[in-house]
């Protein structure tokens, strides 16, 4: 019997895109494409197809591993904010996918697409990031959206320089501060990176990402209300912050 596979769909739109010139909007799209390419290097086959753009300021990305969704979402936000041109709302939907179009991601169908699209439509002006899973899972479905809102409250306070540092730090290989400092333009010391990431509340975001990736999302998405022990026992503890 073939096991059901689960995906993550990231659906977003550019914030205040009406203020951007056509050239600036194209630059924002290029930044999104580069962020998706960076994510491809994290895990083979992680990004399915290409990011798709629609309605001028909308976009969509399909990931084959739901555990990587939060990290990729933060990478996208950091990449945009580091440039200073724009930011993006992001709704992340985790679930099954019935059909994947080889031509256009948006032509695919399934639960993950429905959840992400609905979450973006329902998003209020108080938050620019949310995470949705089926309500049938139980209370965790409510907590995940709150986790997205809390991450967004930190992301929204980043300076361009802090966003640039987080963009480098979010790599799953977790480069040290010295390596991050050398990757910036202009390069800075590891002490400057430590100060910048501290101001960006990077450690809190990193722990959220670690817990998210340590969760057995297959167990979560196949559970039902009252069956929380199934996914709790499958969730690994995050690394301790040193």
C-alpha positions in Angstrom: 0.0 0.0 0.0 1.4 3.4 -1.0 1.8 5.8 1.9 0.3 9.2 1.5 2.9 12.0 1.0 2.5 15.5 2.5 3.6 18.8 1.2 3.9 22.5 2.1 2.4 25.2 0.0 3.6 28.8 0.5 1.3 31.3 -0.9 1.9 35.0 -0.6 1.5 38.5 -2.0 3.8 41.5 -2.0 2.9 44.1 0.7 2.0 47.5 -0.7 3.0 46.4 -4.2 1.0 49.3 -5.7 3.8 51.6 -4.6 6.4 49.7 -6.7 7.3 50.6 -10.2 7.2 47.7 -12.8 11.0 47.5 -12.6 11.0 47.3 -8.8 8.3 44.6 -8.8 10.4 42.6 -11.2 13.4 43.0 -8.8 11.2 41.6 -6.0 10.2 38.7 -8.1 13.9 38.0 -8.8 14.6 38.1 -5.1 11.9 35.5 -4.6 13.4 33.3 -7.3 16.8 33.5 -5.8 15.5 32.6 -2.4 13.8 29.5 -3.9 17.1 28.6 -5.6 18.9 28.9 -2.3 16.3 26.6 -0.7 16.9 24.0 -3.5 20.5 23.8 -2.3 19.4 22.8 1.2 17.8 19.5 0.3 17.6 17.8 -3.1 14.1 17.9 -4.6 12.8 20.2 -1.8 11.4 22.8 -4.2 8.9 21.3 -6.7 8.9 23.1 -10.0 9.4 26.8 -10.0 7.8 29.6 -8.0 4.8 30.9 -9.8 3.7 34.5 -9.9 0.1 35.6 -10.6 -2.2 38.7 -10.3 0.9 40.9 -10.5 1.9 40.7 -6.8 0.9 37.1 -5.9 3.2 34.1 -5.8 3.2 30.4 -4.8 5.8 27.8 -4.0 5.5 24.1 -3.4 7.8 22.2 -1.0 8.1 18.4 -0.9 9.0 18.4 2.8 6.6 20.2 5.2 9.2 20.3 7.9 11.2 22.9 5.9 8.3 25.3 5.4 9.0 27.7 8.2 12.7 27.9 7.4 11.9 28.7 3.7 9.3 31.2 4.6 11.7 33.1 6.9 14.4 32.9 4.2 12.0 34.6 1.7 11.1 37.4 4.2 14.7 37.9 5.1 15.7 38.1 1.4 13.1 40.7 0.6 13.7 42.9 3.7 17.5 42.8 3.2 17.0 44.5 -0.1 14.6 47.1 1.4 12.3 47.2 -1.6 9.3 45.3 -0.2 8.1 42.6 2.1 5.6 39.8 1.6 2.7 38.2 3.4 3.1 34.4 3.6 0.5 31.8 4.3 1.9 28.3 4.8 -0.4 25.3 4.3 0.6 21.8 5.3 -1.3 18.8 3.9 -1.8 16.3 1.1 -1.7 17.2 -2.6 -3.9 15.4 -5.0 -2.4 16.4 -8.3 0.8 18.3 -9.1 0.8 20.2 -12.5 4.1 19.9 -14.3 3.4 23.2 -16.1 2.2 25.5 -13.4 2.3 25.0 -9.7 -1.0 27.0 -9.3 -2.8 24.4 -11.4 -2.1 21.7 -8.8 -4.8 20.6 -6.4 -5.1 19.3 -2.9 -5.5 20.1 0.7 -2.2 22.0 1.2 -3.2 24.4 -1.6 -6.6 25.0 -0.2 -5.3 25.7 3.3 -2.6 28.1 2.1 -5.0 30.0 -0.2 -7.7 30.2 2.4 -5.3 31.4 5.1 -3.9 34.1 2.9 -7.5 35.3 2.1 -8.3 35.4 5.8 -5.2 37.1 7.0 -5.7 40.3 8.9 -3.6 43.4 8.8 -2.2 42.5 12.2 0.1 39.8 10.9 1.9 38.9 7.7 2.7 35.3 8.3 0.6 32.3 9.3 0.7 28.5 9.2 -2.4 26.3 8.6 -3.0 22.6 9.0 -6.4 20.8 8.9 -8.7 21.6 11.8 -9.3 17.9 12.3 -5.9 17.6 13.9 -7.1 19.5 16.9 -5.7 22.3 19.1 -2.3 22.3 17.3 -4.0 23.8 14.3 -4.7 27.0 16.4 -1.3 27.1 17.9 0.5 26.9 14.6 -1.1 30.1 13.3 -0.1 31.9 16.5 3.5 30.7 16.1 3.5 32.2 12.6 2.1 35.5 14.0 4.8 35.6 16.7 7.6 35.0 14.2 6.1 37.8 12.1 6.1 40.2 15.0 9.9 39.7 15.2 10.5 39.8 11.5 8.7 43.1 11.2 11.2 44.8 13.4 14.3 43.8 11.4 16.5 46.4 9.9 17.9 45.7 6.4 21.3 44.7 7.9 19.6 42.4 10.4 17.6 40.8 7.7 20.8 40.3 5.7 22.4 38.5 8.6 19.3 36.3 9.2 19.3 35.4 5.5 22.7 33.9 6.0 22.1 32.4 9.4 18.9 30.6 8.3 20.9 28.1 6.2 20.3 24.6 7.8 24.1 24.1 8.0 24.0 26.9 10.6 27.2 28.8 9.6 29.1 30.4 12.5 29.2 34.1 13.0 32.6 34.6 11.5 31.5 32.9 8.2 28.3 35.0 8.2 30.3 38.2 8.7 32.5 37.4 5.8 29.6 36.7 3.5 28.1 40.1 4.0 28.8 43.2 1.8 30.7 44.9 3.3 32.0 42.2 5.5 31.8 42.7 9.3 33.3 41.1 12.4 31.7 38.1 14.2 31.0 40.4 17.1 29.0 42.7 14.8 27.0 39.6 13.6 26.4 38.5 17.2 25.0 42.0 18.0 22.9 42.2 14.9 21.4 38.8 15.3 20.7 39.5 18.9 18.8 42.6 18.0 16.9 40.5 15.4 15.9 38.0 18.1 17.5 35.3 16.0 17.8 32.8 18.8 14.0 32.7 19.4 13.4 32.3 15.7 16.0 29.6 15.4 14.5 27.6 18.2 11.0 27.9 16.6 12.5 26.6 13.3 14.3 23.7 15.1 11.1 22.6 16.8 9.1 22.9 13.6 11.7 20.8 11.7 11.9 18.3 14.6 8.1 17.6 14.4 6.9 14.4 12.7 4.4 16.2 10.3 3.2 12.9 8.8 2.1 11.8 12.3 0.6 15.2 13.0 -1.4 15.4 9.7 -2.7 11.9 10.1 -3.8 12.4 13.7 -7.3 13.4 14.8 -8.7 15.4 17.7 -8.0 13.6 21.0 -5.1 11.8 19.5 -2.4 14.3 20.4 -0.1 11.8 22.1 0.7 10.3 18.7 2.4 13.4 17.4 3.8 14.5 20.8 5.8 11.3 21.1 7.1 11.7 17.5 8.4 15.2 18.1 12.1 15.5 18.8 13.4 17.9 21.3 15.3 20.9 19.8 19.0 21.5 20.3 19.9 23.4 23.4 21.1 27.0 22.9 24.7 27.3 24.0 
